[in-house]
Amino acid sequence: MKQKVLLLEDDRILSQSIKELLESDSFVVDLAVDGEEAAELTYENKYDLYLLDINVPKIDGLELLESLRDASDNTPTIFISAMVDIKTMTKGFNLGADDYIKKPFDPEELLLRISSKIKKSVDVIIYNDLVYNPATKELRKDGHLVPLSSMLLDMLHILITSKNQVVDKIALEECMQNPSAQALRVAVNKLKKTTGLPIKNIRGVGYIVESD
């Protein structure tokens, strides 16, 4: 099945050029010239990737992404924009963007970035409002990156990739610098509180995350 991309770009000549580029690489592309049209298309279709310009009519790209993430739409998103000041880029990433490419750009660079983001998105693990990418060890909750220590990320990785299997407590203690039964309980409780992940204790054995 061909992968589907939504492109929000109000420059019709540029949008048509990008569309032809992506279609030559076997993508299906829907075009939108303003934020409202793009929003409507997201209601009606499921996409593998959003390519969003920022400075577009009606609803700008940043506002659109914010509304999508608020609606738990975690589709990988790349901004393509001439706006590359740190403030704009920071806001874009904080809202849940996966990448940012400056206009003008090399067509091959765009294809490489798209391929990278879609490839990484294929193997993500979705659990209620959590999206975990094992390849990058990134956890997002409602589209927002969840800050976790390396220890808690290691524990999360083991538990969520072993869903419906009991993880031996020794395997989790190996993620810790100074392991102990008490320290493990504290770490697991902190992971549960931070992520909302329902981690169950199997007394005397270990921990399990069951299907949502």
BANU-186177 format. One record per atom (N, C-alpha, C): residue in one letter; x, y, z. Coordinates in steps of 0.001 Angstrom, whole numbers, plus 524288, in hexadecimal, padded with zeros to 5 digits. Layout:
<recs>
AXYZ ...
</recs>
This chain:
<recs>
M803437FB5580000 M800008000080000 M8036B804E580000 K80234808A87FCA7 K8053480D797FC64 K8043E810C880147 Q808548136F802FB Q807DA816BC80797 Q805C781C1B80606 K8029E81E4880985 K7FFA3822F880832 K801A6827BA80B31 V8026182C008085A V80488830D080A97 V800B083549809D1 L800048387080DEC L7FD1083D4F80D73 L800FB841CA80D32 L800BF844D5808FF L804378494580842 L8012484E56808C4 L802938518780C8F L8004A856BA80D3F L8043185AB580B47 E8030185D2F806D5 E80686860FD80466 E8034586497800FF D80392869CE80219 D8005086D737FF28 D802D186F5D7FA15 D807C386E2E7F952 D80A5086F527F457 D808FA86ADC7F099 R8057386BDF7ED05 R80365867A87E9B4 R80790865477E629 I80B2C868797E45A I80F568665F7E101 I812DF862BB7E424 L8145E864727E8D9 L817AB861357EC30 L814C685C407EDD9 S80FD785CCC7EF55 S80CE58583B7F121 S80C688542D7ECCA Q80B96855FB7E7FD Q80B29852577E3A1 Q8106084FA17E298 S814AC852887E343 S819DB8503C7E283 S81AF084C077E69E I8198484D357EB8F I81A4F849597EFB9 I816D98449F7EED9 K8120B845927ED2F K80E62841487EC21 K8109A83DA07E7F6 E8128E83FE37E3C4 E814BE83CAE7DF90 E81990839B57E168 L81CC983C467E4AD L82166839B97E6CF L81FE5834F47EA12 L81C0F835AC7ED7E L81A77831647F0F2 L817B882D0F7EDF5 E8148182E8B7EA33 E811C682A937E71E E8159B827567E3DB S819EF829D17E23A S81DE4826E07DF5A S820A9822F07E2E3 D82022823BD7E80C D82271820257EBDB D81E4281CB27EE56 S819D081C527EB99 S815928189E7ECF7 S8124481A3A7F1A4 F8122781F4A7F2F6 F80E96821297F700 F80983823037F47E V80558822DF7F786 V8006E825557F60D V8002E82A877F8FD V7FF0A82ECF7F638 V7FF55833FD7F899 V7FA2E836E97F80C D7F83B838E87FC80 D7F3CB83C867FC75 D7F5DC841FC7FD7F L7F3E2845CA7FA92 L7F5A284B307FB25 L7F1A084E827FDFE A7F391852288012A A7F04085610803AD A7F31285B4580355 V7F02685F7A80238 V7F295864A58019D V7F1D3868178066C D7EE998665E80A18 D7EE038694580EFB D7ECF9865708136A G7ED8B8675F81841 G7ED18863FC81CCD G7E7BE8618A81D8A E7E3A18646481C27 E7DE598624081CB8 E7DD8985DA18190F E7DF5685E2D8143D E7DED3859E181082 E7E1EC8552381259 A7E691856198146B A7E9C0851CA81669 A7E70B84F0D81AF4 A7E4C68522081E88 A7E20A84FD382300 A7DD8E84C6082133 E7DA9384E3881D5D E7D63C84B1D81B45 E7D829845F081911 L7DC8E846278164A L7DEB08415C813FF L7E05F83D7C81831 T7E25683F6E81CA3 T7E3EA83BD8820D4 T7DF3A8393E8235E Y7DAA083BD38232E Y7D5ED839758255B Y7D40E834FD821DE E7D4F78359681CD0 E7D2C8831FF818FA E7D67682D8581778 N7DB8782E2D81894 N7DF6882A62816C0 N7E3518291681AF8 K7E5E2824A081A54 K7EA368231F81DC3 K7EF3E8239581A9C Y7F3058265781CCF Y7F7EB8274B81A10 Y7FC82824C681CE9 D80098823AB819EA D80572821A881C23 D8092C8260981D9B L8085682AB081B5C L80BC882F1481C64 L809088343381B1A Y80A258383381E4E Y8087683D8B81D11 Y80D4F840BB81B97 L80CF88437E81731 L810E784754815A2 L80E4184CA4815F2 L80FDA84FE6819A1 L80D04854C181AA6 L810758598981A0C D80EBF85D30816B7 D8110C86264816C3 D80ECD8653781B86 I811838692181D6E I80FB186BF082212 I80C6E870B58209D N80E7F873F681D50 N80BF4878E981C06 N808038782981799 V803628762F81907 V7FF34875358153A V7FA30877D48171F P7F66C878B78139A P7F19987B6F81519 P7EE2D87866818EB K7EAC887B6181B8A K7E68B8797781EF1 K7E88987707823FA I7EAC087268823B7 I7ED2286FF48284F I7F2CC86ED6826DF D7F68B870FA829D3 D7FBF78700382841 D7FDA686A7E829D5 G80229868F3827DF G803F386398828BA G804BB8623982E6A L80698865F583189 L8076A864FB83719 L802368640C839E2 E7FE6D8674F838C2 E7F940866B683B30 E7F6C18618E8398C L7F77B86028834A1 L7F53F85B3F832B9 L7F79B856A08359A L7FCCD8568D83613 L7FF4D85230838C2 L7FD9C851ED83E71 E7FD248566F840F7 E7FB74856808466D E7F6088540B84708 S7F2788555484378 S7ED3285322843C8 S7ED3D84D4D842AF L7F09984B9583F28 L7F0F98460283DF5 L7F31B842F48429C R7F73C844FC84502 R7F9798424684986 R7F5A88424E84E1E D7F2B88468C84EC9 D7EECB846C5852F3 D7EA8B842B48521D A7E9C28413F84D31 A7E5DB83D4384BE2 A7E84C837CB84BA2 S7ED0D8374984DE8 S7EFE38324A84E1D S7F13F8302B848B5 D7F1F3833A4844EF D7F3CB8321B83FC3 D7F9BE8328783FD3 N7FC5E82E0183FF0 N8020E82DE884070 N804D082CBC83B4B T8022F82DC6836F5 T8048782CEF831D7 T809B282FE38316B P80DF682D5182FA6 P812F28301182F01 P812448350182BC4 T814DC8393682D6D T8142383E5282AF5 T8195A840F9829F3 I819FD842E38252C I81E9A845E7823BD I81CCD84B5482212 F81F1584F568247A F81E16854A8822A9 F821C6855EC81E26 I81FA68584081A01 I822E385A54815CD I821C18602E815A1 S825AE8634B816E8 S82497868D6817A4 S8296B86C2A816CA A82883871068152B A82CB7874DF814DB A82DB58774581A38 M82A2F8763E81DF4 M82AB28785982344 M82E2F874BE82679 V8330B8764E8272C V836B9872DD829E7 V839358758982EA7 D8369587974830C9 D8388B87BC08359B D837C5877DD83A0F I83B1D8783583DEB I83B238746D84238 I835DE8743784505 K83369878AF845BD K82E65878D684884 K82A42875A0845A8 T829ED8765384075 T8260D8736B83D6C T8274386D9E83D68 M82C4086C4983CA4 M82DC1866C783C89 M82CBA86428841C6 T82E07866EE845FF T82D1F864B784B35 T82755863C184C22 K824218678484A9F K81E7F866DC84B4C K81C8B8623284827 G81E868619F84358 G81CEA85D3D84012 G81E2A857FF84288 F822EF8577884488 F8247485285846FD F8217D8519E84C16 N82095855BD84F13 N81DA085529853F4 N818018537B852F8 L815EA854F884E79 L8108F8537084D22 L8104884DD984B22 G814CB84B7884A11 G814CC8460184870 G816B4844FF842F9 A81946848E984086 A81B79847F783B53 A81FF68440A83BB8 D820AF8410283794 D824DA83D1983780 D829B383F06834A9 D8290A842E783149 D82D7C844ED82E58 D82C2084A4E82C2D Y8301C84CF682A2F Y82F74852578285A Y833528531F823E9 I8316B8547F81F57 I834DC8553681ADF I8341A85AA281894 K8387385D3981788 K8385E862A6815CA K837A58630B80FDF K8345A866B580E4A K833EA8680B808C9 K8385886BCE80753 P83A8C86B71802A8 P839C3867387FEDA P83CCC8625F80088 F83B2485DCC7FECE F83DA2858FA80077 F83ED1855927FBB1 D842728520C7FC6B D843CD84E487F865 D83FA684A047F848 P83D71848CD7F3BF P8395B844C67F374 P83B0383F8D7F5D1 E83FE483E197F4FF E841BA839207F722 E841DF839347FD17 E8432E83DC67FF48 E8433083E47804FB E83DB083D928071E L839E283FDE80482 L8347B83F4F80640 L832D28399680622 L83423836D2801F9 L832B6831478018C L8355382E0E805D2 L83A3882F4A80708 L83CFA82C7280B20 L83A7482D5081072 R83908832288117F R8369B8335C8168F R83147830CA81701 I82E50830EB812D0 I8292382E68812D2 I829B582892813AF S82D498262D810DE S82E258208A81162 S82FA481F21816F3 S832F28225F81954 S834AB8215E81EA8 S83027821A082285 K82CE2825A282204 K8289F8264C825BF K82474822148251C I8232D820C38204D I81F2881CC581F77 I821288177082118 K8260D8165D81FFB K8284B811558217E K82832810AA82761 K8299B814E082A24 K829A18148F82FDD K82429814068320A S820598162982F4B S81B07816198315D S81869810CE830CC V81A7880D7F82D51 V817F08087B82C42 V817DD8050683119 D81C208052983420 D81CB08018F8387B D81B61803F783DC7 V818BD8086683DDC V8177280ABC842E1 V8136E80769845BE I81399807C084AE1 I80FEE804E684E35 I80C10808D985063 I80714807ED84F75 I8030480B7A8514A I8001D808F0855D3 Y7FFB880BB885A22 Y7FD0B809B585EBE Y7F9C880E2886108 N7F4B080DEB8602F N7F13081234861AF N7F3358175685F6B D7F48781B25862C4 D7F65F82035860D1 D7FC4E8207E86078 L7FEEB81BFB8610F L8049E81BC6860C5 L80660819B085B7D V80A7781C098595E V80CE181A1485494 V812B581986855A5 Y814AA814AC8553F Y81A28813A485665 Y81CF1811C88517E N821568143F8504F N8247F812C784BD1 N8294C80FD884DC8 P8297180AA284D2C P82DE68079884F24 P833058090784C86 A832C680AD284797 A8379480C14844B7 A83A48810DB84703 T8373C814B2848AE T8397D8198A84AC2 T83900819F2850AD K836198164B85300 K834EC816618589B K8326381B8B85A36 E82EB381D438570F E82BAC821F685845 E8262982061859D4 L824458229585E13 L81EF0821AF85FCE L81BEE826CE85F70 R817648268F85CE6 R8140582B2B85C8B R80EBC829E985EFB K80CA982DB8861C8 K8078B82D3886440 K80429831A486224 D7FFE58304E85F99 D7FC938343D85D07 D7FFC88379B8594A G803AD83539856D8 G806D3837FC852FF G80B7F83AE285531 H80BE283B4485A63 H8102283E3B85CD2 H8144C83A8385EF7 L8192C83BE885E29 L81D7C838B185FEE L81D7E83851865E4 V81DE783382867E2 V81E0D832A286D87 V823C38324A86F3D P82597835E98728A P82B0D835C487445 P82BE58317887858 L82F4B82DCA87723 L830828298987ABB L83669828F587B1F S8383A8276287FB5 S83DCA8264788052 S83F398218387D13 S8443C820D687C1D S845ED81C4E87902 S8446D8173087BAF M8449081711880DE M843158125A883C1 M83D5081107882E4 L839F48150188372 L834618140F882C6 L83314812BA87D1A L835E98152487963 L83510813D0873E0 L8368380E21872D6 D83AC280C5787531 D83C5F806DF87488 D8383D8032F876BF M836258049287B49 M8320A8015487DA5 M82D238015487A49 L82BA9806078787F L827138067787518 L827B98032187044 H82C588035F86DE5 H82D5E8006586917 H82C7B7FA9186A04 I82E9E7F89486E3D I82E117F30386F6B I828567F1948704B L825A47F4BC87367 L8203A7F379874CB L81C847F3DC8702D I81CFB7F81286D1B I8191A7F8F3868FC I81A207F58B86431 T81F147F4138635E T8203C7F08485F01 T81F557EAD38608A S81E417E9F08658A S81D007E4A38676F S817557E46A86942 K814027E782866BF K80E8C7E7DF86861 K80C117E277868CE N809137E1B386CFB N806697DCCA86E2D N80A217D87086FED Q80F017D9D7870F6 Q812C17D61187308 Q814DB7D82B87833 V8157C7D4C787BF1 V817A67D669880F1 V81D847D7468804F V81F417DBF0881C9 V824D07DD3888194 V827357DC2E886F1 D82B1D7D8D08870F D82DB97D78588BF3 D82FFC7DC7588E74 K82F477DD0089388 K831257E1B589637 K8370D7E262895AD I839D87DE0D894EE I83F897DE6889448 I840E47E15788F45 A83DB77E07888B25 A83EA07E32A8862A A83DEE7E90C886CD L83A347EA9188A10 L839557F02488B0C L83D8F7F26A88E98 E83F457EF528926C E8435F7F12F895F7 E8487C7F21A89310 E849437EF5A88EAE E84E067F00888B95 E84E3D7F56D88903 C849C97F827888DF C849A77FD7F886C3 C84B968017B88AC3 M84C507FFC388FA1 M84D8380352893E8 M853418030C89566 Q855548077989732 Q85AC28079D898FF Q85B578051089E55 N85791806088A1CC N857BB803C78A711 N852A2800DB8A822 P852177FC378A5D5 P84D1F7F96C8A637 P84BF97F7518ABA9 S846F47F7928ACF6 S844FA7F5248B1B4 S83F197F4918B0FB A83CB07F15B8B42E A8370A7F0888B3BD A834187F5A48B4A5 Q835D27F8A38B884 Q8333D7FD978B9B7 Q83405801858B551 A838CE801E58B350 A839E6805978AF15 A836C88043A8AA33 L836117FF368A933 L833097FD8D8A4A6 L82D597FF1E8A53D R82B207FE5E8A9EC R825B27FFEF8AADB R82500805CD8A9FF V828B0808D98ABE4 V8286B80E888AB4B V828AC810028A585 A82C4680D898A2AA A82CEF80ECA89D18 A8281880D5D899F2 V825E0808CF89B0A V82134807158982E V81CA280AB989958 N81C0A80C3A89E4F N817CA80FD289FB6 N818758151B89D0B K81D49816EA89CA4 K81E4F81BE0899F9 K81D0881B6D8942A L81E66816FF891D0 L81D368161D88C48 L81755815FC88B66 K8147B8137288EDE K80EC88133A88E7E K80C62818AB88EF4 K80E4881BAF892C0 K80C20820DF893AF K80D428249888F28 T811F38244888CFF T8138C827D5888D2 T810CD8269B883A9 T8101E8219988284 T80E0D8200987D6D T8084781E8D87D7C G8065881CEB8821A G8010081AEA88259 G800A3815448809A L8051F812CB87FAC L8053080D6287DE8 L803A0809C48826A P7FFAB8066C881A6 P7FDE3802F5885E2 P8017D7FE388868B I805A87FEFA88979 I8096E7FAC588A63 I807A87F7AD88F29 K806F37F29988E79 K8050F7EF47892C0 K809957EC3589526 N8096C7EBDA89A4B N80D597E8D989D27 N80B827E33789DBA I80E9A7DFA289BD5 I80D997DA0C89CA8 I8111A7D8668A129 R80EC97D7F38A5C8 R811C27D7598AA9C R815BC7D2DF8AA50 G81A977D4488AB9A G81EBB7D06A8ABCE G821097CF168A683 V81EE07D13F8A25E V820BD7CFE189D1B V822C67D4A989A2C G81F537D87689952 G820E77DD0C8964B G81C487E0928951B Y81C517E2D88907A Y818557E6A088EFA Y816667E58A88973 I8118E7E75D88856 I80F387E66B8833F I80BFD7EB1C8818F V80C107EC2987C7F V8087B7EFEA87A0A V804E37ECB38768E E7FFDB7ECBC877D7 E7FC1F7E9A1874DC E7F9C07ECD687078 S7F7567EA3086CA8 S7F4FA7ECDE8683D S7F1117F0ED86A13 D7F1027F5728674F D7ED687F9A7868D4 D7E7EC7F84D86713 
</recs>
